[in-house]
């Protein structure tokens, strides 16, 4: 299946400033991914190129070898990799059978390059999120 449900993406703060048409364009780029309980989705330190939104199931986030938090349906991870392809900052392991939607850097970048309005809105939202994290 190709494409993520728009309802899931509306809850992602990074996409908060996008209108329904813009979110639908991004949603169409996602691909469904499934992982078995116990499977590593992302390994800390590995190269990163995908952003994930969880449809069902749970994942555990590890920073170093230490368990940090649990994410569930509607949560997301890996958003920074959509922009910089940098090393992963955490390990993400499926706590239960997991269904999620992934968006790769190489699928996302052409959309942003061809649509300056979407790119600008995402840049502004990232700046707001960075400011809130610093002040919070």
Buried (B, 14 or more C-beta within 10 A) or exposed (E): EEBBEBEBBBEBEBBEBBEEEBBEBBBEBBBEBEBEEEEBBBBBEEEBBBBBBBBEBBBBBBEEEEEEEEBEBBBBBBBBBBBEBEEBBBBBBBBBBBBBBBBBBEBBBEBBEEBEEBBEBBEEBBEEBEEEEEEE
